[in-house]
Amino acid sequence: MAPIVPGFSSSLSKLERTVKAIADHGARFVGCNVMYLQDGTRTHFMKFIEREFPAMAPRFEKLYRTKYPPDAYRREVQGMVRMLQQRYGLDHRDDRPREGAPSTTTQPEQVGFRW
């Protein structure tokens, strides 16, 4: 799930609905990333927030002083997702090949393109 956008898709109820839907559709694993903002993207996003959601602007300014939100915030969101992974049986990545999946024991063929 990426990006998880603070204040928009980061609430426990929204994360739970998403993780449940992922599990209900047969996924075996789910991971997440909290939104980060590169310089140009940050400028554009912050203008959008100031224009459309001015009450949220101070929180975003605080969270995004740098490219990434603080580690504590990211750990909080990741902790909620870990709890939901366990709740819906998506807590461990399964590296066994899926039925019908191509074998990973042979090297992939190098693809050549004519330019």
C-alpha positions in Angstrom: 0.0 0.0 0.0 1.7 3.1 -1.1 1.6 5.8 -0.5 -0.2 6.0 2.8 -1.0 9.7 3.0 -1.3 11.2 6.5 -4.7 12.5 7.3 -6.2 10.9 4.1 -5.5 7.2 4.1 -3.7 6.7 7.4 -6.5 6.2 9.8 -6.9 2.7 11.3 -10.3 2.2 9.9 -9.1 3.0 6.3 -6.1 0.9 6.7 -8.2 -2.0 8.0 -10.7 -1.8 5.1 -7.8 -1.8 2.6 -5.9 -4.7 4.3 -9.1 -6.7 4.6 -9.9 -6.2 0.9 -6.3 -7.2 0.0 -6.7 -10.4 2.1 -10.2 -11.1 0.7 -8.8 -11.0 -2.8 -6.3 -13.7 -2.1 -3.1 -11.8 -1.4 -0.5 -13.6 0.7 1.4 -10.5 1.8 1.0 -6.7 2.1 3.5 -4.1 2.8 3.3 -0.3 3.1 5.1 3.0 2.6 4.1 6.3 4.1 4.2 9.1 1.6 7.5 11.0 1.1 7.8 14.2 -0.8 10.7 15.1 -3.1 11.4 18.8 -3.5 9.2 19.6 -6.5 6.5 17.2 -5.4 6.6 18.7 -1.9 6.1 22.2 -3.2 3.2 21.2 -5.4 1.5 19.0 -2.7 1.8 21.7 0.0 0.2 24.3 -2.3 -2.6 21.9 -2.9 -3.1 21.3 0.8 -3.0 25.0 1.6 -5.6 25.7 -1.1 -7.9 22.7 -0.6 -7.4 21.7 3.1 -6.0 24.8 4.8 -6.7 23.4 8.3 -4.3 20.5 7.6 -1.4 22.6 6.3 0.2 23.1 9.8 0.3 19.4 10.4 1.8 18.7 7.0 4.4 21.4 7.5 5.4 19.7 10.8 5.4 16.2 9.3 7.3 17.1 6.2 10.1 19.4 7.3 12.2 17.0 5.3 11.5 14.5 2.5 10.3 11.9 5.0 7.9 12.2 7.9 9.5 11.5 11.3 10.5 8.0 12.1 8.1 7.8 15.0 5.2 8.6 12.7 6.3 6.0 10.1 6.7 3.4 12.9 3.2 4.2 14.2 1.6 3.6 10.7 3.8 0.5 10.1 2.7 -0.9 13.5 -0.9 -0.5 12.6 -0.3 -2.3 9.3 1.6 -5.1 11.1 -1.3 -5.6 13.5 -3.7 -5.8 10.5 -1.4 -8.1 8.6 -1.6 -10.5 11.6 -5.4 -10.1 11.9 -6.0 -11.0 8.3 -3.3 -13.6 7.9 -0.9 -11.6 5.8 1.9 -11.3 8.4 4.6 -13.3 6.7 5.9 -13.1 3.2 5.7 -16.6 1.6 8.7 -17.2 -0.7 7.4 -20.5 -1.9 6.4 -20.4 -5.6 2.7 -20.2 -6.2 1.0 -23.1 -8.0 1.4 -22.6 -11.7 4.1 -20.0 -11.3 7.2 -20.3 -13.5 10.1 -22.1 -11.8 12.7 -19.8 -10.3 15.4 -22.5 -10.4 16.6 -21.6 -13.9 18.1 -18.3 -14.9 15.8 -15.9 -16.7 16.5 -15.5 -20.4 18.1 -12.3 -21.4 15.8 -10.4 -23.7 17.3 -8.5 -26.6 15.6 -5.6 -28.4 16.4 -4.3 -31.9 16.6 -0.6 -31.9 
